[in-house]
């Protein structure tokens, strides 16, 4: 899918596929702590819409979209 817009794109791993047409994707980011100068890893989960069958542990690319439900604001572009 071509990305002509300014929508955010993130890459993460599928951690749950128990819902219909929805997967939970965990995005991890690493950064240096501003005071302690240690590398910190933080994770956040996103609900993403998908029509394709995905397995837990698969790496996927998700893109921002209009609100699809109460918590779903992302959709799966492709499995990486």
C-alpha positions in Angstrom: 0.0 0.0 0.0 1.4 3.4 -1.0 1.8 6.0 1.8 1.0 9.3 0.2 -0.2 10.9 3.4 1.4 12.1 6.6 0.1 9.2 8.6 2.3 7.6 11.2 3.7 4.1 10.4 5.1 1.8 13.1 6.5 -1.7 13.2 5.8 -4.2 16.0 4.9 -7.7 17.0 1.5 -9.3 17.2 0.8 -10.3 20.8 -2.8 -11.3 20.5 -5.1 -12.4 17.7 -8.1 -13.7 19.6 -10.5 -11.0 18.3 -12.3 -11.0 15.0 -10.5 -8.7 12.4 -8.4 -7.2 15.2 -4.9 -7.9 16.5 -3.0 -6.4 19.4 0.5 -5.1 18.3 3.3 -4.3 20.8 5.6 -1.5 19.8 8.9 -1.3 21.6 11.2 1.8 21.7 14.5 2.3 23.3 16.0 5.6 24.6 18.6 6.9 27.0 17.3 8.0 30.4 17.9 11.7 30.7 19.3 11.6 34.3 20.7 8.1 34.8 22.1 7.7 31.2 20.9 4.1 31.0 19.2 2.5 28.0 15.5 2.1 28.8 13.1 0.0 26.7 9.4 1.0 26.8 6.5 -0.9 25.2 3.0 0.2 24.2 0.2 -1.9 22.8 -2.1 -0.8 19.9 -5.3 -2.4 18.6 -5.1 -2.7 14.8 -7.6 -3.7 12.2 -6.7 -6.5 9.8 -8.5 -8.7 7.2 -5.6 -11.2 6.9 -5.0 -14.0 9.3 -1.9 -13.2 11.5 -0.2 -15.4 14.1 1.2 -14.4 17.5 4.8 -13.4 17.2 4.6 -12.1 13.6 6.2 -8.7 12.8 3.7 -6.3 11.2 3.6 -2.8 9.9 0.7 -0.7 11.1 -0.6 2.7 9.9 -2.7 5.4 11.6 -6.3 5.6 10.4 -9.6 7.1 11.4 -11.3 5.8 14.5 -12.7 2.3 13.7 -14.1 1.6 17.2 -13.7 2.7 20.8 -10.0 1.7 21.0 -9.0 0.9 17.4 -7.1 3.7 15.5 -4.6 1.7 13.5 -4.7 -0.8 10.6 -2.2 -3.4 9.5 -0.5 -2.6 6.2 1.6 -5.7 5.8 3.3 -8.6 7.5 7.0 -7.9 7.5 
